[in-house]
């Protein structure tokens, strides 16, 4: 809500116009991908479900009903999943 609009535009442009597939394929450490399945900004089918197929050692956590900002209402579940992942 407090983001600079020019920075937000640049971020969306970079993510939507940059092919990150080779970068994802080159990651050789365990990776946690967390996304809500009701993300209307970056739909899960266009993001996490594709990314998890490209990383070598990925763990996908899907939060049913969660929107784009999972850290808000889903903070406790996300924190637990991050701690579980790193331990």
Gaussian input, Z-matrix of N, CA and C with variables (Angstrom, degrees):
# hf/3-21g

backbone

0 1
 N
 C     1     B1
 C     2     B2     1     A1
 N     3     B3     2     A2     1     D1
 C     4     B4     3     A3     2     D2
 C     5     B5     4     A4     3     D3
 N     6     B6     5     A5     4     D4
 C     7     B7     6     A6     5     D5
 C     8     B8     7     A7     6     D6
 N     9     B9     8     A8     7     D7
 C    10    B10     9     A9     8     D8
 C    11    B11    10    A10     9     D9
 N    12    B12    11    A11    10    D10
 C    13    B13    12    A12    11    D11
 C    14    B14    13    A13    12    D12
 N    15    B15    14    A14    13    D13
 C    16    B16    15    A15    14    D14
 C    17    B17    16    A16    15    D15
 N    18    B18    17    A17    16    D16
 C    19    B19    18    A18    17    D17
 C    20    B20    19    A19    18    D18
 N    21    B21    20    A20    19    D19
 C    22    B22    21    A21    20    D20
 C    23    B23    22    A22    21    D21
 N    24    B24    23    A23    22    D22
 C    25    B25    24    A24    23    D23
 C    26    B26    25    A25    24    D24
 N    27    B27    26    A26    25    D25
 C    28    B28    27    A27    26    D26
 C    29    B29    28    A28    27    D27
 N    30    B30    29    A29    28    D28
 C    31    B31    30    A30    29    D29
 C    32    B32    31    A31    30    D30
 N    33    B33    32    A32    31    D31
 C    34    B34    33    A33    32    D32
 C    35    B35    34    A34    33    D33
 N    36    B36    35    A35    34    D34
 C    37    B37    36    A36    35    D35
 C    38    B38    37    A37    36    D36
 N    39    B39    38    A38    37    D37
 C    40    B40    39    A39    38    D38
 C    41    B41    40    A40    39    D39
 N    42    B42    41    A41    40    D40
 C    43    B43    42    A42    41    D41
 C    44    B44    43    A43    42    D42
 N    45    B45    44    A44    43    D43
 C    46    B46    45    A45    44    D44
 C    47    B47    46    A46    45    D45
 N    48    B48    47    A47    46    D46
 C    49    B49    48    A48    47    D47
 C    50    B50    49    A49    48    D48
 N    51    B51    50    A50    49    D49
 C    52    B52    51    A51    50    D50
 C    53    B53    52    A52    51    D51
 N    54    B54    53    A53    52    D52
 C    55    B55    54    A54    53    D53
 C    56    B56    55    A55    54    D54
 N    57    B57    56    A56    55    D55
 C    58    B58    57    A57    56    D56
 C    59    B59    58    A58    57    D57
 N    60    B60    59    A59    58    D58
 C    61    B61    60    A60    59    D59
 C    62    B62    61    A61    60    D60
 N    63    B63    62    A62    61    D61
 C    64    B64    63    A63    62    D62
 C    65    B65    64    A64    63    D63
 N    66    B66    65    A65    64    D64
 C    67    B67    66    A66    65    D65
 C    68    B68    67    A67    66    D66
 N    69    B69    68    A68    67    D67
 C    70    B70    69    A69    68    D68
 C    71    B71    70    A70    69    D69
 N    72    B72    71    A71    70    D70
 C    73    B73    72    A72    71    D71
 C    74    B74    73    A73    72    D72
 N    75    B75    74    A74    73    D73
 C    76    B76    75    A75    74    D74
 C    77    B77    76    A76    75    D75
 N    78    B78    77    A77    76    D76
 C    79    B79    78    A78    77    D77
 C    80    B80    79    A79    78    D78
 N    81    B81    80    A80    79    D79
 C    82    B82    81    A81    80    D80
 C    83    B83    82    A82    81    D81
 N    84    B84    83    A83    82    D82
 C    85    B85    84    A84    83    D83
 C    86    B86    85    A85    84    D84
 N    87    B87    86    A86    85    D85
 C    88    B88    87    A87    86    D86
 C    89    B89    88    A88    87    D87
 N    90    B90    89    A89    88    D88
 C    91    B91    90    A90    89    D89
 C    92    B92    91    A91    90    D90
 N    93    B93    92    A92    91    D91
 C    94    B94    93    A93    92    D92
 C    95    B95    94    A94    93    D93
 N    96    B96    95    A95    94    D94
 C    97    B97    96    A96    95    D95
 C    98    B98    97    A97    96    D96
 N    99    B99    98    A98    97    D97
 C   100   B100    99    A99    98    D98
 C   101   B101   100   A100    99    D99
 N   102   B102   101   A101   100   D100
 C   103   B103   102   A102   101   D101
 C   104   B104   103   A103   102   D102
 N   105   B105   104   A104   103   D103
 C   106   B106   105   A105   104   D104
 C   107   B107   106   A106   105   D105
 N   108   B108   107   A107   106   D106
 C   109   B109   108   A108   107   D107
 C   110   B110   109   A109   108   D108
 N   111   B111   110   A110   109   D109
 C   112   B112   111   A111   110   D110
 C   113   B113   112   A112   111   D111
 N   114   B114   113   A113   112   D112
 C   115   B115   114   A114   113   D113
 C   116   B116   115   A115   114   D114
 N   117   B117   116   A116   115   D115
 C   118   B118   117   A117   116   D116
 C   119   B119   118   A118   117   D117
 N   120   B120   119   A119   118   D118
 C   121   B121   120   A120   119   D119
 C   122   B122   121   A121   120   D120
 N   123   B123   122   A122   121   D121
 C   124   B124   123   A123   122   D122
 C   125   B125   124   A124   123   D123
 N   126   B126   125   A125   124   D124
 C   127   B127   126   A126   125   D125
 C   128   B128   127   A127   126   D126
 N   129   B129   128   A128   127   D127
 C   130   B130   129   A129   128   D128
 C   131   B131   130   A130   129   D129
 N   132   B132   131   A131   130   D130
 C   133   B133   132   A132   131   D131
 C   134   B134   133   A133   132   D132
 N   135   B135   134   A134   133   D133
 C   136   B136   135   A135   134   D134
 C   137   B137   136   A136   135   D135
 N   138   B138   137   A137   136   D136
 C   139   B139   138   A138   137   D137
 C   140   B140   139   A139   138   D138
 N   141   B141   140   A140   139   D139
 C   142   B142   141   A141   140   D140
 C   143   B143   142   A142   141   D141
 N   144   B144   143   A143   142   D142
 C   145   B145   144   A144   143   D143
 C   146   B146   145   A145   144   D144
 N   147   B147   146   A146   145   D145
 C   148   B148   147   A147   146   D146
 C   149   B149   148   A148   147   D147
 N   150   B150   149   A149   148   D148
 C   151   B151   150   A150   149   D149
 C   152   B152   151   A151   150   D150
 N   153   B153   152   A152   151   D151
 C   154   B154   153   A153   152   D152
 C   155   B155   154   A154   153   D153
 N   156   B156   155   A155   154   D154
 C   157   B157   156   A156   155   D155
 C   158   B158   157   A157   156   D156
 N   159   B159   158   A158   157   D157
 C   160   B160   159   A159   158   D158
 C   161   B161   160   A160   159   D159
 N   162   B162   161   A161   160   D160
 C   163   B163   162   A162   161   D161
 C   164   B164   163   A163   162   D162
 N   165   B165   164   A164   163   D163
 C   166   B166   165   A165   164   D164
 C   167   B167   166   A166   165   D165
 N   168   B168   167   A167   166   D166
 C   169   B169   168   A168   167   D167
 C   170   B170   169   A169   168   D168
 N   171   B171   170   A170   169   D169
 C   172   B172   171   A171   170   D170
 C   173   B173   172   A172   171   D171
 N   174   B174   173   A173   172   D172
 C   175   B175   174   A174   173   D173
 C   176   B176   175   A175   174   D174
 N   177   B177   176   A176   175   D175
 C   178   B178   177   A177   176   D176
 C   179   B179   178   A178   177   D177
 N   180   B180   179   A179   178   D178
 C   181   B181   180   A180   179   D179
 C   182   B182   181   A181   180   D180
 N   183   B183   182   A182   181   D181
 C   184   B184   183   A183   182   D182
 C   185   B185   184   A184   183   D183
 N   186   B186   185   A185   184   D184
 C   187   B187   186   A186   185   D185
 C   188   B188   187   A187   186   D186
 N   189   B189   188   A188   187   D187
 C   190   B190   189   A189   188   D188
 C   191   B191   190   A190   189   D189
 N   192   B192   191   A191   190   D190
 C   193   B193   192   A192   191   D191
 C   194   B194   193   A193   192   D192
 N   195   B195   194   A194   193   D193
 C   196   B196   195   A195   194   D194
 C   197   B197   196   A196   195   D195
 N   198   B198   197   A197   196   D196
 C   199   B199   198   A198   197   D197
 C   200   B200   199   A199   198   D198
 N   201   B201   200   A200   199   D199
 C   202   B202   201   A201   200   D200
 C   203   B203   202   A202   201   D201
 N   204   B204   203   A203   202   D202
 C   205   B205   204   A204   203   D203
 C   206   B206   205   A205   204   D204
 N   207   B207   206   A206   205   D205
 C   208   B208   207   A207   206   D206
 C   209   B209   208   A208   207   D207
 N   210   B210   209   A209   208   D208
 C   211   B211   210   A210   209   D209
 C   212   B212   211   A211   210   D210
 N   213   B213   212   A212   211   D211
 C   214   B214   213   A213   212   D212
 C   215   B215   214   A214   213   D213
 N   216   B216   215   A215   214   D214
 C   217   B217   216   A216   215   D215
 C   218   B218   217   A217   216   D216
 N   219   B219   218   A218   217   D217
 C   220   B220   219   A219   218   D218
 C   221   B221   220   A220   219   D219
 N   222   B222   221   A221   220   D220
 C   223   B223   222   A222   221   D221
 C   224   B224   223   A223   222   D222
 N   225   B225   224   A224   223   D223
 C   226   B226   225   A225   224   D224
 C   227   B227   226   A226   225   D225
 N   228   B228   227   A227   226   D226
 C   229   B229   228   A228   227   D227
 C   230   B230   229   A229   228   D228
 N   231   B231   230   A230   229   D229
 C   232   B232   231   A231   230   D230
 C   233   B233   232   A232   231   D231
 N   234   B234   233   A233   232   D232
 C   235   B235   234   A234   233   D233
 C   236   B236   235   A235   234   D234
 N   237   B237   236   A236   235   D235
 C   238   B238   237   A237   236   D236
 C   239   B239   238   A238   237   D237
 N   240   B240   239   A239   238   D238
 C   241   B241   240   A240   239   D239
 C   242   B242   241   A241   240   D240
 N   243   B243   242   A242   241   D241
 C   244   B244   243   A243   242   D242
 C   245   B245   244   A244   243   D243
 N   246   B246   245   A245   244   D244
 C   247   B247   246   A246   245   D245
 C   248   B248   247   A247   246   D246
 N   249   B249   248   A248   247   D247
 C   250   B250   249   A249   248   D248
 C   251   B251   250   A250   249   D249
 N   252   B252   251   A251   250   D250
 C   253   B253   252   A252   251   D251
 C   254   B254   253   A253   252   D252
 N   255   B255   254   A254   253   D253
 C   256   B256   255   A255   254   D254
 C   257   B257   256   A256   255   D255
 N   258   B258   257   A257   256   D256
 C   259   B259   258   A258   257   D257
 C   260   B260   259   A259   258   D258

   B1=1.4531
   B2=1.5349
   B3=1.3161
   B4=1.4554
   B5=1.5217
   B6=1.3185
   B7=1.4541
   B8=1.5277
   B9=1.3017
   B10=1.4515
   B11=1.5267
   B12=1.3143
   B13=1.4618
   B14=1.5230
   B15=1.3194
   B16=1.4689
   B17=1.5230
   B18=1.3276
   B19=1.4666
   B20=1.5289
   B21=1.3235
   B22=1.4677
   B23=1.5258
   B24=1.3118
   B25=1.4631
   B26=1.5261
   B27=1.3375
   B28=1.4664
   B29=1.5179
   B30=1.3222
   B31=1.4678
   B32=1.5273
   B33=1.3234
   B34=1.4642
   B35=1.5220
   B36=1.3100
   B37=1.4589
   B38=1.5289
   B39=1.3349
   B40=1.4665
   B41=1.5255
   B42=1.3225
   B43=1.4564
   B44=1.5222
   B45=1.3172
   B46=1.4646
   B47=1.5247
   B48=1.3377
   B49=1.4547
   B50=1.5263
   B51=1.3331
   B52=1.4576
   B53=1.5204
   B54=1.3134
   B55=1.4569
   B56=1.5326
   B57=1.3084
   B58=1.4606
   B59=1.5331
   B60=1.3063
   B61=1.4640
   B62=1.5190
   B63=1.3243
   B64=1.4704
   B65=1.5222
   B66=1.3247
   B67=1.4666
   B68=1.5199
   B69=1.3321
   B70=1.4669
   B71=1.5264
   B72=1.3184
   B73=1.4685
   B74=1.5286
   B75=1.3272
   B76=1.4633
   B77=1.5325
   B78=1.3113
   B79=1.4714
   B80=1.5187
   B81=1.3353
   B82=1.4630
   B83=1.5300
   B84=1.2984
   B85=1.4670
   B86=1.5252
   B87=1.3282
   B88=1.4707
   B89=1.5342
   B90=1.3222
   B91=1.4631
   B92=1.5166
   B93=1.3177
   B94=1.4660
   B95=1.5163
   B96=1.3097
   B97=1.4637
   B98=1.5217
   B99=1.3277
   B100=1.4627
   B101=1.5205
   B102=1.3332
   B103=1.4587
   B104=1.5182
   B105=1.3180
   B106=1.4543
   B107=1.5124
   B108=1.3284
   B109=1.4660
   B110=1.5266
   B111=1.3402
   B112=1.4604
   B113=1.5274
   B114=1.3226
   B115=1.4589
   B116=1.5243
   B117=1.3180
   B118=1.4610
   B119=1.5271
   B120=1.3280
   B121=1.4650
   B122=1.5219
   B123=1.3309
   B124=1.4629
   B125=1.5295
   B126=1.3256
   B127=1.4652
   B128=1.5311
   B129=1.3177
   B130=1.4572
   B131=1.5332
   B132=1.3246
   B133=1.4682
   B134=1.5263
   B135=1.3201
   B136=1.4625
   B137=1.5171
   B138=1.3147
   B139=1.4652
   B140=1.5255
   B141=1.3063
   B142=1.4665
   B143=1.5292
   B144=1.3202
   B145=1.4697
   B146=1.5295
   B147=1.3098
   B148=1.4701
   B149=1.5274
   B150=1.3319
   B151=1.4656
   B152=1.5224
   B153=1.3249
   B154=1.4695
   B155=1.5222
   B156=1.3106
   B157=1.4673
   B158=1.5265
   B159=1.3116
   B160=1.4619
   B161=1.5268
   B162=1.3161
   B163=1.4638
   B164=1.5246
   B165=1.3315
   B166=1.4610
   B167=1.5227
   B168=1.3254
   B169=1.4608
   B170=1.5231
   B171=1.3212
   B172=1.4585
   B173=1.5089
   B174=1.3153
   B175=1.4589
   B176=1.5170
   B177=1.3230
   B178=1.4589
   B179=1.5189
   B180=1.3222
   B181=1.4585
   B182=1.5181
   B183=1.3194
   B184=1.4616
   B185=1.5191
   B186=1.3232
   B187=1.4561
   B188=1.5243
   B189=1.3476
   B190=1.4658
   B191=1.5316
   B192=1.3234
   B193=1.4555
   B194=1.5130
   B195=1.3202
   B196=1.4592
   B197=1.5281
   B198=1.3307
   B199=1.4578
   B200=1.5219
   B201=1.3093
   B202=1.4596
   B203=1.5258
   B204=1.2889
   B205=1.4680
   B206=1.5096
   B207=1.3324
   B208=1.4712
   B209=1.5121
   B210=1.3106
   B211=1.4673
   B212=1.5276
   B213=1.3028
   B214=1.4605
   B215=1.5187
   B216=1.2990
   B217=1.4654
   B218=1.5212
   B219=1.2975
   B220=1.4612
   B221=1.5240
   B222=1.3192
   B223=1.4677
   B224=1.5199
   B225=1.3257
   B226=1.4744
   B227=1.5207
   B228=1.3184
   B229=1.4683
   B230=1.5257
   B231=1.3101
   B232=1.4641
   B233=1.5266
   B234=1.3276
   B235=1.4671
   B236=1.5284
   B237=1.3228
   B238=1.4688
   B239=1.5262
   B240=1.3274
   B241=1.4547
   B242=1.5240
   B243=1.3212
   B244=1.4738
   B245=1.5129
   B246=1.3281
   B247=1.4718
   B248=1.5217
   B249=1.3333
   B250=1.4671
   B251=1.5224
   B252=1.3314
   B253=1.4644
   B254=1.5201
   B255=1.3186
   B256=1.4728
   B257=1.5200
   B258=1.3217
   B259=1.4819
   B260=1.5037
   A1=110.76
   A2=117.52
   A3=120.48
   A4=112.59
   A5=116.80
   A6=120.58
   A7=111.50
   A8=115.99
   A9=122.42
   A10=107.51
   A11=117.70
   A12=120.60
   A13=113.04
   A14=117.34
   A15=119.05
   A16=110.57
   A17=117.38
   A18=121.01
   A19=110.51
   A20=117.29
   A21=121.13
   A22=110.07
   A23=116.93
   A24=121.21
   A25=110.81
   A26=116.26
   A27=120.28
   A28=111.52
   A29=116.93
   A30=121.77
   A31=110.40
   A32=116.70
   A33=120.78
   A34=109.95
   A35=116.86
   A36=120.51
   A37=111.01
   A38=116.53
   A39=120.25
   A40=111.11
   A41=117.73
   A42=120.06
   A43=112.45
   A44=117.10
   A45=119.22
   A46=113.11
   A47=117.52
   A48=119.97
   A49=114.18
   A50=117.11
   A51=120.78
   A52=109.89
   A53=116.09
   A54=121.21
   A55=107.90
   A56=116.67
   A57=122.06
   A58=112.97
   A59=117.11
   A60=119.40
   A61=113.11
   A62=118.99
   A63=120.35
   A64=111.26
   A65=117.14
   A66=120.14
   A67=110.42
   A68=117.34
   A69=120.59
   A70=111.21
   A71=116.93
   A72=120.23
   A73=112.04
   A74=117.27
   A75=120.55
   A76=113.52
   A77=118.31
   A78=120.47
   A79=108.67
   A80=116.54
   A81=120.22
   A82=112.83
   A83=116.45
   A84=122.10
   A85=107.61
   A86=117.11
   A87=118.86
   A88=111.21
   A89=115.45
   A90=121.16
   A91=109.94
   A92=115.79
   A93=122.10
   A94=108.07
   A95=116.00
   A96=122.01
   A97=106.35
   A98=116.42
   A99=122.14
   A100=108.98
   A101=116.41
   A102=119.56
   A103=110.28
   A104=114.56
   A105=120.65
   A106=110.55
   A107=116.30
   A108=118.55
   A109=113.16
   A110=117.02
   A111=120.77
   A112=110.72
   A113=116.47
   A114=121.88
   A115=108.60
   A116=116.86
   A117=121.68
   A118=112.06
   A119=117.17
   A120=121.00
   A121=110.53
   A122=115.74
   A123=122.46
   A124=106.22
   A125=117.69
   A126=120.22
   A127=112.42
   A128=115.89
   A129=122.16
   A130=111.90
   A131=117.27
   A132=120.37
   A133=111.73
   A134=116.81
   A135=121.33
   A136=112.96
   A137=117.46
   A138=119.67
   A139=110.68
   A140=117.56
   A141=122.11
   A142=113.15
   A143=117.15
   A144=118.94
   A145=112.28
   A146=116.65
   A147=119.85
   A148=110.73
   A149=116.46
   A150=120.58
   A151=111.95
   A152=117.62
   A153=120.64
   A154=111.03
   A155=117.35
   A156=121.43
   A157=111.82
   A158=117.32
   A159=121.13
   A160=114.08
   A161=117.64
   A162=119.46
   A163=109.63
   A164=115.68
   A165=121.11
   A166=113.05
   A167=116.78
   A168=121.12
   A169=108.77
   A170=115.38
   A171=120.27
   A172=113.46
   A173=114.51
   A174=122.91
   A175=106.78
   A176=116.66
   A177=121.77
   A178=109.45
   A179=116.45
   A180=122.99
   A181=107.60
   A182=116.35
   A183=122.14
   A184=107.84
   A185=115.38
   A186=121.57
   A187=108.53
   A188=116.64
   A189=120.69
   A190=111.43
   A191=114.65
   A192=121.24
   A193=114.96
   A194=117.71
   A195=120.66
   A196=111.61
   A197=116.49
   A198=121.44
   A199=111.11
   A200=115.99
   A201=122.27
   A202=111.95
   A203=118.71
   A204=122.34
   A205=112.68
   A206=117.86
   A207=119.98
   A208=112.78
   A209=117.86
   A210=118.39
   A211=111.11
   A212=118.91
   A213=121.99
   A214=111.89
   A215=117.17
   A216=122.58
   A217=113.69
   A218=117.71
   A219=121.87
   A220=111.81
   A221=116.67
   A222=122.56
   A223=112.82
   A224=118.38
   A225=120.54
   A226=111.31
   A227=117.07
   A228=120.51
   A229=110.71
   A230=116.61
   A231=120.53
   A232=110.90
   A233=117.05
   A234=119.83
   A235=111.21
   A236=116.89
   A237=120.66
   A238=110.17
   A239=117.10
   A240=120.11
   A241=112.24
   A242=117.54
   A243=120.43
   A244=110.43
   A245=116.44
   A246=119.32
   A247=112.10
   A248=117.25
   A249=120.68
   A250=110.68
   A251=115.87
   A252=120.46
   A253=112.25
   A254=116.92
   A255=118.82
   A256=113.22
   A257=116.80
   A258=117.09
   A259=112.92
   D1=-23.38
   D2=-176.37
   D3=-107.92
   D4=12.99
   D5=-176.25
   D6=-72.38
   D7=146.64
   D8=172.77
   D9=-68.59
   D10=127.67
   D11=-174.40
   D12=-62.99
   D13=-37.34
   D14=177.92
   D15=-64.89
   D16=-39.67
   D17=178.38
   D18=-66.68
   D19=-40.37
   D20=178.42
   D21=-62.48
   D22=-43.98
   D23=178.17
   D24=-60.83
   D25=-46.57
   D26=179.88
   D27=-61.54
   D28=-38.04
   D29=179.15
   D30=-64.90
   D31=-49.70
   D32=179.66
   D33=-61.16
   D34=-41.92
   D35=179.65
   D36=-62.04
   D37=-46.11
   D38=-178.99
   D39=-62.82
   D40=-44.48
   D41=-178.64
   D42=-70.04
   D43=-34.14
   D44=-176.72
   D45=-83.89
   D46=-19.76
   D47=-176.33
   D48=-111.85
   D49=1.91
   D50=-178.34
   D51=-107.82
   D52=127.16
   D53=176.77
   D54=-82.07
   D55=109.55
   D56=-175.98
   D57=-101.81
   D58=8.92
   D59=-175.50
   D60=-61.28
   D61=-45.59
   D62=-179.61
   D63=-65.89
   D64=-36.37
   D65=176.43
   D66=-61.29
   D67=-44.64
   D68=179.27
   D69=-64.14
   D70=-41.46
   D71=179.38
   D72=-63.68
   D73=-28.02
   D74=-176.07
   D75=-84.55
   D76=-9.24
   D77=179.37
   D78=-69.82
   D79=123.02
   D80=-175.66
   D81=-118.72
   D82=24.32
   D83=174.23
   D84=-123.26
   D85=157.21
   D86=178.13
   D87=-56.64
   D88=141.03
   D89=-175.96
   D90=-134.85
   D91=133.83
   D92=175.23
   D93=-101.72
   D94=126.76
   D95=174.35
   D96=-114.78
   D97=122.86
   D98=-178.25
   D99=-123.51
   D100=129.94
   D101=-179.93
   D102=-155.83
   D103=144.42
   D104=173.63
   D105=-78.54
   D106=144.81
   D107=-178.53
   D108=-83.65
   D109=-0.53
   D110=175.79
   D111=-114.74
   D112=27.77
   D113=178.81
   D114=-70.07
   D115=113.26
   D116=-179.16
   D117=-90.59
   D118=-13.72
   D119=-178.97
   D120=-87.03
   D121=-46.58
   D122=176.62
   D123=-128.16
   D124=90.20
   D125=-176.47
   D126=-55.38
   D127=139.03
   D128=-175.80
   D129=-57.33
   D130=-35.68
   D131=-179.87
   D132=-65.69
   D133=-25.47
   D134=-179.55
   D135=-96.27
   D136=-2.70
   D137=-174.66
   D138=-130.14
   D139=-89.99
   D140=-171.84
   D141=-59.61
   D142=-41.12
   D143=-177.86
   D144=-67.45
   D145=-28.06
   D146=175.39
   D147=-82.96
   D148=-41.49
   D149=-177.64
   D150=-62.46
   D151=-40.36
   D152=-176.27
   D153=-64.91
   D154=-25.06
   D155=177.61
   D156=-75.40
   D157=-19.45
   D158=-174.51
   D159=-97.08
   D160=-27.15
   D161=-177.60
   D162=-81.64
   D163=149.69
   D164=-176.03
   D165=-72.72
   D166=-40.24
   D167=-174.75
   D168=-135.71
   D169=71.06
   D170=-175.11
   D171=-106.47
   D172=148.80
   D173=172.86
   D174=-121.34
   D175=126.11
   D176=-179.98
   D177=-105.84
   D178=125.52
   D179=173.40
   D180=-114.02
   D181=118.36
   D182=179.26
   D183=-107.72
   D184=131.64
   D185=-179.72
   D186=-104.85
   D187=105.19
   D188=-177.79
   D189=-59.02
   D190=129.04
   D191=178.19
   D192=79.66
   D193=-3.90
   D194=-176.22
   D195=-78.26
   D196=141.93
   D197=177.57
   D198=-86.59
   D199=-165.18
   D200=-179.52
   D201=-60.69
   D202=-43.49
   D203=-177.13
   D204=-88.63
   D205=69.97
   D206=-175.16
   D207=-65.97
   D208=-21.37
   D209=-178.40
   D210=-67.85
   D211=-22.19
   D212=179.52
   D213=-68.56
   D214=-90.05
   D215=-175.96
   D216=-70.47
   D217=-20.06
   D218=-176.17
   D219=-107.89
   D220=20.05
   D221=-174.48
   D222=-56.15
   D223=-47.29
   D224=-177.02
   D225=-62.81
   D226=-45.18
   D227=179.31
   D228=-64.44
   D229=-41.57
   D230=179.41
   D231=-64.18
   D232=-45.30
   D233=178.89
   D234=-60.80
   D235=-42.55
   D236=178.44
   D237=-61.95
   D238=-44.81
   D239=-178.77
   D240=-65.90
   D241=-37.26
   D242=176.77
   D243=-65.46
   D244=-45.73
   D245=178.64
   D246=-62.99
   D247=-41.44
   D248=176.18
   D249=-60.60
   D250=-41.54
   D251=-177.85
   D252=-64.67
   D253=-41.04
   D254=-175.55
   D255=-84.59
   D256=-10.02
   D257=179.91
   D258=-95.04

